[in-house]
Amino acid sequence: MHFDYYNDSRFNTYYLGKIIKEDENHLLFESLNNLGQLDGILLINKKHLIHTVHQSTELDYYQYLVNYHHKQSTFNPRNLKIDYPQSELKSDIKKQELVGIDNYAFDNTNIGVVTAFY
């Protein structure tokens, strides 16, 4: 997936991985590192997508790496998960509160106000 982030350090950024879930506005995405391991779980606003690739030699190679890591139980070295209890999340973060979402690659670029819970 390639993005249209023209005005900050994410210009020309792309992510490699798998879509876990999607709705009309957002994607929940498993991002891979260059070794084919789970690097992060991202919530992506579809309005910033400008190009997606679903089949290529590079994707075939990364699928091979993903399969290898699953067999070796090394796919998710950070033990990331998406089943964070909603009740805990809602008690920790309130509507209209300013929050920063951790992104190791882009410090201080993911700050915003909570407007809704799903």
Secondary structure, 3 states (H helix, E strand, C coil): CEECCCCCCCCCCECCEEEEEECCCEEEEEEECCCCCEEEEEEEEHHHEEECCCCCHHHHHHHHHHHHHHHHCCCCCCCCCCCCCHHHHHHHCCCCCEEECCCCCCCCCCEEECCCCC
